[in-house]
Amino acid sequence: MSAKIALSTWPTPLEPMPRLARALGLGEGDLWVKRDDLTGLGGGGNKVRKLEWTVGEALAEGADTLVTTGAAQSNHARLTAAAGARLGLNVVLVFSGTPKSAERGSGNLVLDSLFGARIFWAGDGEPSTLAQAADDVCEQLRREGARPYVIPFGGSSPLGARGYVDAGNELLAQLPGVRHVVVALGSGGTMAGLIGALGEERVLGVHCGAVAEPAAAVSDLADGLTGRSVTPGALRIRPDQVGSGYGVLHEPVLDAMRTAATLEGIVLDPIYSGRAMAGLIQAVRDGDVRRGERTVFLHSGGLPGLFGHAQTVHRSVAALRAFRAV
Ligand SMILES: *Cc1c(COP(=O)(O)O)cnc(C)c1O
């Protein structure tokens, strides 16, 4: 069933980034940012486009409660909570870990409770533990007379990925002749959807460490979405920005965050968009992205996640910035 609903105002802006382009050694008019961080729901980010499809299906099926899974700082979970609030649906978020985790009360978690979502902590364990916990939560909700609908991890299913076919088509109208679209690769739906609109050749995914097999994840979703075979080997994926792990900050990402902030006034997050920018910088150095080629950085949002790591980011930038009176 496909019954897309509207959760934002489209299209998102496409803005030039001439100062960043020059700093990277590209031509001044070569580099653009697609502002999917400015989607108008719940703090914004790429998950809004996917939710237009998945929550649309939930409503069409008569659901009254949305259930989804993730890590405590999940942007997808936060935006599911916001979508539920806007549509008058209950939301239960099933998170890995325990409420004692250090990030309690920061970043996305603050917004989850502000939007009125309930949180179930599934404890530490295999990814299958999380899916099992979501099943158990749904069982209990049904016993209580609710009608739950489960949105998959990261909102990534062939249905959710259709939101990024929409984005790719928007982009083709805004910038005909676009050669590269650089995007963070988490659960893979965003990259898969962009491939649905733009083909494998033009989409460069930067792996963020959220899944074990990024190429398989994207190709499975793209197969389901396009109905043709998208082979893992045909995908452009950079694995070089994971660092020492998904939730761990590494220096090239902090550097990319500083560069985008100081040259363009653009805020990136340390888990996804910062990694994507670090990947773009490296792709220019490698010659994978070259001067004269129209290049779009897809800003996927994540700002609240920055405040889940605020101390680390602050420590790394503040010391350089003291103003001394003389
Ligand atoms: C989830 C997320 C991504 C990755 O998108 P996927 O479709 O899961 O690959 C990128 N950036 C941000 C800010 C996200 O929250």
The ligand as a MOL file (V3000), in Angstrom:
LIG
                    3D

  0  0  0     0  0            999 V3000
M  V30 BEGIN CTAB
M  V30 COUNTS 15 15 0 0 0
M  V30 BEGIN ATOM
M  V30 1 C 20.1560 8.1210 9.5910 0
M  V30 2 C 21.0410 9.2270 9.1750 0
M  V30 3 C 21.8490 9.1110 8.0260 0
M  V30 4 C 21.9590 7.8510 7.2250 0
M  V30 5 O 20.8150 7.5610 6.4890 0
M  V30 6 P 20.4810 6.0390 6.1200 0
M  V30 7 O 19.3180 6.1340 5.2340 0
M  V30 8 O 20.2020 5.3540 7.4170 0
M  V30 9 O 21.6660 5.4590 5.4680 0
M  V30 10 C 22.6080 10.1960 7.6660 0
M  V30 11 N 22.5980 11.3230 8.3880 0
M  V30 12 C 21.8510 11.4700 9.4840 0
M  V30 13 C 21.9220 12.7510 10.2270 0
M  V30 14 C 21.0400 10.4290 9.9130 0
M  V30 15 O 20.3090 10.5790 11.0240 0
M  V30 END ATOM
M  V30 BEGIN BOND
M  V30 1 1 1 2
M  V30 2 1 2 3
M  V30 3 2 2 14
M  V30 4 1 3 4
M  V30 5 2 3 10
M  V30 6 1 4 5
M  V30 7 1 5 6
M  V30 8 2 6 7
M  V30 9 1 6 8
M  V30 10 1 6 9
M  V30 11 1 10 11
M  V30 12 2 11 12
M  V30 13 1 12 13
M  V30 14 1 12 14
M  V30 15 1 14 15
M  V30 END BOND
M  V30 END CTAB
M  END
